[in-house]
Amino acid sequence: MEMDQSLAKNLLNNGAVLIITGVPIRTLFGVDLCTYTIADNFRGVKMIPPGFHYVWCAATGPYGDSAPRVGFAHYFKAREILVKEWDATTEELKERQSPDPELEKQRIREHLKDLDRFLAPYDLRCLKDWIKLTSHVVTEEVLNKCRPSLGTIRTNVELESCPDSERPRGSLNETYSVMKLKFVSDENDLLPKLKPVEGTAPRFNPVPDRVPKNSSPSEISLHSVDCIEACDELLKSYTNYLDLIQEIQLSFAFFVIGFSTESLLYWRKILNLLSHSEEAAGKYLSLYGEYCKILAFQLPHLPEELSMPTEGNTVYKDVRSLLYNLKRVGLENSGNLLIKSLEKSLNWKFDNLKEDPEDMPVVVELDEAME
């Protein structure tokens, strides 16, 4: 792709600069979709477009193996200078420890021409795809709200140990049918209640369960057919639907660039919820229309195990259910555009769209103890 000369000139004058110090050579380093390998004279990146960006690094061992990515999200201002330094203990970038940070930045600005040969330019070939992935993540407010309060984003958050009193237990008097019903309602109830260490997890709005806890058998069937109540509850958390779209894009960026499993979990929950309500698709037309657009850009970036068009791939199945519901409520144009995009990028086929059998009413057998 030929570099846009006018854009390059503008960023040369107004782009932000990231200075990093003390990073070992051969460390993998990246900004958004741009990836670099630290060399002897590498001191950072220049010409960073103003706005939201994700910076990450991964320590490399003596045999070429790399550690999990560790990064941070930052909203760069025009001509901003951000300085980070390497922490050898945690093998990650942290805030520069300086007696007078502002004075240090001023000196860097005054000698920027001397540093220029040590700074790699932001790879503008990556910018087009990055803009597509983050087209609605335009506010610093949304970024500050959603990123971990401690700033660092890891592949897996550190979890607090589970007290014995909180471990799930079943009653000795519970019948098999009761236990089976609990599993259908929420299998997560069977898992230990582990919590991320304070300040380490992304802070997206909670996603309601498709089937509320303690639902009766008839309610389980109702919510399994159409989870409109959960969708309504989700939208109450946002001032408008574009705030939700921004969080969806932000969570996907955290995952696809930083490999954040917590962010993937949020993104998957949203997809699962919005894909299984025909009533919500008809009620929130603008949301679903915009959601189709961002899915067309996001889905091709998924890893191979999540991008295979098979019955074992829950992402593929959720998208198929979404397309079926779009067709039912008159959003066929949005659905067709998404279908064409996914056929071209992922070779996904959606011939003869039908309702997913899993969305049909759930029949729960009850024994006399429950009646």
C-alpha positions in Angstrom: 0.0 0.0 0.0 1.4 3.4 -1.0 1.8 5.7 1.9 -0.5 8.7 1.9 2.1 11.5 1.7 -0.2 14.2 3.1 -1.1 12.1 6.1 2.6 11.2 6.7 3.5 14.9 6.6 0.7 15.8 9.0 1.7 13.1 11.5 5.3 14.1 11.2 4.3 17.5 12.6 1.3 16.6 14.8 1.7 13.0 15.6 2.4 11.8 19.2 5.7 10.2 20.3 6.2 7.2 22.6 9.6 7.0 24.2 10.7 3.7 25.8 13.9 3.1 27.8 15.7 0.0 29.0 13.8 -2.6 27.0 16.1 -5.6 26.2 16.9 -6.3 22.6 14.8 -9.0 20.8 11.8 -8.0 23.0 8.6 -8.0 20.9 6.9 -4.7 20.9 3.8 -3.3 19.2 1.5 -0.4 18.8 -2.0 -1.4 17.6 -1.5 -3.8 14.6 2.1 -2.7 14.1 4.8 -5.0 15.5 8.5 -4.3 16.0 11.5 -6.2 17.5 13.6 -4.2 19.9 17.1 -3.5 18.5 20.1 -1.8 20.1 19.1 1.7 19.0 15.3 1.4 19.3 13.9 4.1 21.5 10.3 4.3 20.6 7.7 5.2 18.0 6.9 8.6 16.3 4.1 9.8 14.1 1.4 8.1 16.2 -2.0 9.4 15.1 -3.9 11.2 17.8 -6.6 9.0 19.5 -6.9 5.6 21.2 -4.0 3.2 20.8 -2.9 -0.1 22.4 0.8 -0.6 23.3 2.2 -4.0 24.2 5.4 -5.9 24.7 6.4 -9.5 25.2 9.8 -10.6 26.7 11.7 -13.1 24.6 13.8 -15.9 26.0 17.2 -17.1 24.8 15.7 -19.7 22.5 13.2 -17.4 20.8 10.2 -18.2 23.0 8.1 -15.2 24.0 6.2 -14.5 27.1 2.5 -13.5 27.1 1.8 -9.9 25.9 1.5 -7.2 28.5 0.3 -3.8 27.5 -1.7 -0.7 28.2 -4.2 1.5 26.3 -3.7 5.2 26.0 -5.5 8.1 24.4 -2.7 10.1 22.6 -3.1 13.8 22.1 -1.6 15.6 19.2 2.2 16.1 19.6 2.0 14.4 23.0 5.2 12.8 24.4 4.7 9.7 26.5 7.7 8.2 28.3 7.8 4.6 29.6 10.6 2.5 31.0 11.2 -1.2 31.3 10.6 -3.0 34.6 13.0 -6.0 34.6 11.2 -7.6 37.5 7.7 -7.8 35.9 9.0 -7.7 32.3 6.7 -4.9 31.3 6.6 -1.2 30.5 5.7 1.1 33.4 5.6 4.8 34.2 8.9 6.5 33.9 10.4 7.2 37.3 11.6 10.8 37.1 11.9 13.5 39.7 10.3 16.0 37.3 8.4 14.2 34.4 7.3 17.4 32.8 10.8 18.8 32.7 12.0 15.5 31.1 9.4 15.7 28.4 10.3 19.3 27.7 14.0 18.3 27.2 12.9 15.4 24.9 10.8 17.8 22.9 13.8 20.2 22.5 16.1 17.4 21.3 13.5 15.5 19.3 15.5 16.0 16.1 18.5 14.3 17.7 16.3 11.3 18.8 14.6 11.0 15.4 16.9 8.3 14.1 16.2 6.1 17.1 12.4 6.3 16.6 10.4 4.0 14.3 7.6 5.6 12.4 4.1 4.4 13.1 3.4 1.9 10.3 0.6 3.7 8.3 -0.1 0.4 6.4 -1.8 -0.8 9.7 -3.8 2.4 10.2 -6.7 1.6 7.9 -7.5 -1.7 9.6 -7.0 -0.1 13.1 -9.5 2.7 12.2 -12.0 0.0 11.1 -11.6 -1.9 14.4 -12.0 1.2 16.5 -14.3 3.5 14.5 -16.5 4.3 17.5 -13.8 4.3 20.2 -13.3 8.1 19.9 -13.5 9.3 23.5 -10.9 9.3 26.2 -13.8 9.0 28.7 -14.8 5.6 27.5 -11.2 4.4 27.5 -10.6 5.6 31.0 -13.8 3.9 32.2 -13.1 0.5 30.7 -9.4 -0.1 31.1 -8.1 -1.6 34.3 -7.7 0.9 37.1 -4.1 -0.1 37.6 -3.5 0.5 33.8 -1.8 -2.8 32.8 -3.7 -5.2 30.6 -2.6 -8.9 30.8 -3.5 -12.0 28.8 -4.9 -13.5 32.0 -5.8 -11.5 35.1 -4.6 -12.6 38.5 -7.4 -14.2 40.5 -7.9 -14.1 44.3 -8.1 -17.5 46.0 -11.5 -18.8 46.7 -12.5 -19.2 50.4 -13.7 -22.7 51.3 -17.1 -21.2 52.4 -17.7 -19.9 48.8 -17.0 -23.2 47.0 -20.1 -24.6 45.3 -21.8 -27.5 47.0 -24.9 -29.5 46.3 -27.4 -30.6 48.9 -27.4 -34.3 49.7 -31.2 -34.2 49.4 -31.2 -32.7 45.9 -32.5 -35.0 43.2 -30.7 -35.5 39.8 -33.5 -33.5 38.1 -33.0 -30.5 40.4 -29.2 -30.6 39.8 -29.8 -30.9 36.0 -32.1 -27.9 36.1 -29.5 -25.8 37.9 -27.0 -26.7 35.2 -29.4 -25.6 32.4 -30.1 -22.4 34.3 -26.5 -21.3 34.9 -23.6 -23.7 34.7 -21.3 -21.0 36.2 -23.0 -21.7 39.5 -21.1 -24.9 39.6 -17.7 -23.2 39.4 -15.7 -21.6 42.2 -16.4 -17.9 42.8 -13.0 -16.5 41.8 -12.5 -12.7 41.5 -9.8 -10.8 39.7 -7.3 -9.0 41.9 -8.6 -5.4 42.4 -7.5 -3.1 39.6 -6.3 -5.8 37.1 -9.4 -6.6 35.0 -11.0 -4.5 32.3 -14.1 -2.6 33.6 -16.8 -3.2 31.1 -20.4 -3.0 32.1 -21.8 -6.3 33.5 -23.6 -8.4 30.9 -26.9 -9.9 32.2 -27.4 -13.7 32.0 -29.6 -14.9 29.2 -31.5 -17.0 31.7 -31.8 -15.2 35.1 -30.8 -17.1 38.2 -33.6 -18.9 40.1 -35.8 -19.0 37.0 -38.7 -21.5 37.0 -38.9 -24.2 34.4 -41.4 -22.2 32.3 -39.2 -19.1 32.6 -36.2 -21.0 31.5 -38.1 -22.0 28.3 -39.2 -18.5 27.7 -35.8 -16.9 28.1 -34.2 -19.6 26.0 -36.5 -18.9 23.1 -36.0 -15.1 23.2 -33.8 -13.2 25.7 -35.4 -9.8 25.3 -35.4 -9.1 29.0 -31.7 -9.6 29.3 -31.2 -7.3 26.2 -33.4 -4.6 27.8 -31.4 -4.9 31.0 -28.1 -4.6 29.1 -29.2 -1.4 27.3 -30.3 0.2 30.5 -26.6 0.4 31.5 -25.8 2.8 28.6 -26.9 6.4 27.8 -27.3 5.4 24.2 -26.6 2.4 22.0 -23.3 3.9 20.7 -21.8 3.7 24.2 -22.4 -0.1 24.0 -20.9 -0.2 20.5 -17.8 1.6 21.8 -17.3 -1.0 24.6 -17.7 -3.8 22.1 -15.0 -2.4 19.9 -12.8 -1.6 22.9 -13.1 -5.2 24.3 -12.3 -6.7 20.9 -9.2 -4.5 20.5 -8.0 -5.5 24.0 -8.4 -9.2 22.9 -7.1 -9.2 19.4 -4.1 -7.0 20.2 -3.4 -7.7 23.8 -4.9 -11.3 23.9 -7.0 -10.4 27.0 -9.1 -13.4 27.8 -11.4 -11.2 30.1 -12.1 -8.9 27.1 -12.9 -11.9 24.9 -15.3 -13.2 27.5 -17.2 -9.9 27.5 -17.2 -9.7 23.7 -18.5 -13.3 23.5 -21.3 -12.7 26.1 -22.5 -9.6 24.1 -22.5 -11.6 20.8 -24.4 -14.5 22.4 -27.0 -12.1 24.0 -27.7 -10.0 21.0 -27.8 -13.0 18.6 -30.6 -14.8 20.4 -33.4 -12.2 20.6 -35.7 -11.6 17.6 -37.7 -9.1 19.7 -34.5 -7.1 20.6 -33.5 -7.0 16.9 -36.8 -5.5 16.0 -36.8 -3.1 19.0 -33.2 -1.8 18.6 -32.9 -1.4 14.9 -30.1 1.2 14.9 -28.0 -0.8 17.4 -28.3 -4.0 15.3 -27.6 -2.2 12.0 -24.4 -0.7 13.5 -23.5 -4.0 15.2 -23.5 -5.8 11.8 -21.0 -3.3 10.4 -18.5 -3.7 13.2 -18.8 -7.5 13.2 -17.8 -7.5 9.5 -14.5 -5.9 10.5 -14.0 -7.8 13.7 -14.7 -11.5 12.8 -11.8 -11.8 10.2 -9.4 -11.0 13.0 -10.4 -13.9 15.2 -7.9 -16.8 15.7 -8.4 -19.9 13.6 -10.2 -21.9 16.3 -12.9 -19.2 16.5 -13.2 -18.6 12.7 -14.1 -22.1 11.4 -17.6 -22.4 10.0 -18.5 -25.6 12.0 -21.2 -26.6 14.5 -18.6 -26.7 17.2 -17.8 -23.1 16.8 -20.1 -21.1 19.0 -19.2 -17.8 17.4 -20.3 -19.1 14.0 -23.5 -20.4 15.4 -24.3 -17.1 17.2 -23.7 -15.2 14.0 -26.0 -17.5 12.2 -28.7 -17.0 14.8 -28.2 -13.2 14.6 -28.6 -13.3 10.8 -31.8 -15.4 11.1 -33.3 -12.8 13.5 -32.3 -9.9 11.3 -34.2 -11.5 8.5 -37.2 -12.0 10.6 -37.4 -8.3 11.7 -36.8 -6.6 8.3 -33.1 -5.9 8.7 -32.3 -8.2 5.8 -30.1 -5.6 4.0 -27.8 -5.3 7.0 -27.7 -9.1 7.3 -27.0 -9.6 3.6 -24.1 -7.1 3.7 -22.6 -9.0 6.7 -23.1 -12.3 4.9 -21.3 -11.1 1.8 -18.4 -9.7 3.8 -18.0 -13.0 5.8 -18.3 -15.1 2.6 -15.4 -13.1 1.2 -13.2 -12.9 4.2 -13.8 -16.2 6.1 -15.6 -18.3 3.5 -18.6 -18.6 5.9 -21.8 -19.8 4.2 -25.3 -19.1 5.5 -27.6 -20.9 3.0 -31.2 -21.7 4.1 -31.1 -19.7 7.4 -33.2 -21.5 10.0 -33.8 -21.1 13.7 -31.1 -22.8 15.8 -32.6 -25.9 17.6 -31.0 -24.6 20.8 -33.3 -21.6 20.7 -36.4 -23.8 20.7 -38.3 -24.2 24.0 -36.3 -26.2 26.6 -38.3 -29.1 27.9 -37.4 -29.9 31.5 -38.5 -33.1 33.1 -39.6 -32.7 36.7 -40.0 -35.4 39.3 -42.5 -35.5 42.1 -40.1 -33.8 44.5 -40.3 -30.6 42.5 -44.0 -30.5 41.6 
